[in-house]
Amino acid sequence: MPHAPEGTMSFRRSRDGQEAVKAILDAVYHALKEKGYDPINQLVGYMISGDPAYITSYKNARNLICKVERDEILEILFSSFLERQ
């Protein structure tokens, strides 16, 4: 059986490209809203399932969201939320 690490593992991602990811999230959010969807619900569905069908193809939003890894989105969401505290 593999040995579990004694301490907490550290995870660090590069900050490069965060502005591009934020711009994509903003574009996707507005495309969903314009089409009459609840953007938060749709994005949560996408984040949980990984299925891009939760994102409208309107204004190329589905293709845009597929250019970003979900872990990158999570990093930005967590850091934005927690830095406001």
Buried (B, 14 or more C-beta within 10 A) or exposed (E): EEEEEEEEEEEEBEEEEBEEBEEBBEBBBBBBBEBEBEBEEBBEBBBEEEEBEBBBEBBEBBEBBEEBEEEBBEBBBEEEEEEEE
